[in-house]
Amino acid sequence: MTTISANLQAVLARIDAAARQYGRDPREVALLAVSKKWPAAYVRDAAAAGQRAFGENYVQEGVDKIVELHELRQLGLVWHFIGPLQSNKTRVVAENFDWVHSVDRLKIAERLAEQRPDALPPLSVCLQVNVSGEQTKSGVSLAEAPALAREIARLPRLQLRGLMAIPAPTDDFGAQRLPFSRLRALYEQLRADGLALDTLSMGMSHDLEAAIAEGATLVRVGTAIFGERN
Ligand SMILES: *Cc1c(COP(=O)(O)O)cnc(C)c1O
């Protein structure tokens, strides 16, 4: 067994244990393997071990891997763009990725909608929300998120799937849960308002248990699968 395959099994076991501990069905929590800064060969290893969903942060690096691993598409690989997205890069993302988690402005969503090829299924998108209230972090504020979500949900060729957040890192479990609980409350509110959302994208290598405790349906894990990045 390769290290990547062993690490993947360990992460799946963490997801399983956390789901059970918090009364959730482990099948409700998907694993996104974040392969940023690692070569295509690592993705190939993870795919051979059964992993199908991969996340990338940098547009060119991600597209290079998607092209290099094109033949693996038949296995059902799904590519998620999770990094900051500038308007001059939206076209290549709309043409190559299946998901975008980092939409936080209407302008970016409108460009993705315009540039998504008709021949492809709708681009799945998550609204990135700034749950820690830090000035420097990207993401729409909790207060502005509902209006933006409603506008994005109306755009063609996009399917608004849910919400994503990257809270400020902390080792305290209770402190990890707090911003996740805020994102979950927003998610429940938007669903109660009639938006058909199914994805709560939250939790990374160091805080996936707290995210699962608060209802994550997808955790984005890099380091615990592929190792420490430089
Ligand atoms: C890098 C990254 C991850 C993975 O983080 P790890 O700590 O390596 O698990 C998840 N989400 C986003 C948005 C990232 O940029």
The ligand as a MOL file (V3000), in Angstrom:
LIG
                    3D

  0  0  0     0  0            999 V3000
M  V30 BEGIN CTAB
M  V30 COUNTS 15 15 0 0 0
M  V30 BEGIN ATOM
M  V30 1 C -5.3350 23.9820 1.2070 0
M  V30 2 C -6.7940 24.0130 1.4270 0
M  V30 3 C -7.4450 22.9280 2.0470 0
M  V30 4 C -6.7150 21.7360 2.6250 0
M  V30 5 O -6.0460 22.1240 3.7670 0
M  V30 6 P -5.2140 21.0390 4.6510 0
M  V30 7 O -4.9730 21.7650 5.9090 0
M  V30 8 O -3.9690 20.7630 3.8800 0
M  V30 9 O -6.0630 19.8660 4.7990 0
M  V30 10 C -8.8210 22.9850 2.1570 0
M  V30 11 N -9.5210 24.0370 1.6880 0
M  V30 12 C -8.9290 25.0860 1.0860 0
M  V30 13 C -9.7690 26.1930 0.5730 0
M  V30 14 C -7.5570 25.1140 0.9470 0
M  V30 15 O -6.9800 26.1630 0.3740 0
M  V30 END ATOM
M  V30 BEGIN BOND
M  V30 1 1 1 2
M  V30 2 1 2 3
M  V30 3 2 2 14
M  V30 4 1 3 4
M  V30 5 2 3 10
M  V30 6 1 4 5
M  V30 7 1 5 6
M  V30 8 2 6 7
M  V30 9 1 6 8
M  V30 10 1 6 9
M  V30 11 1 10 11
M  V30 12 2 11 12
M  V30 13 1 12 13
M  V30 14 1 12 14
M  V30 15 1 14 15
M  V30 END BOND
M  V30 END CTAB
M  END
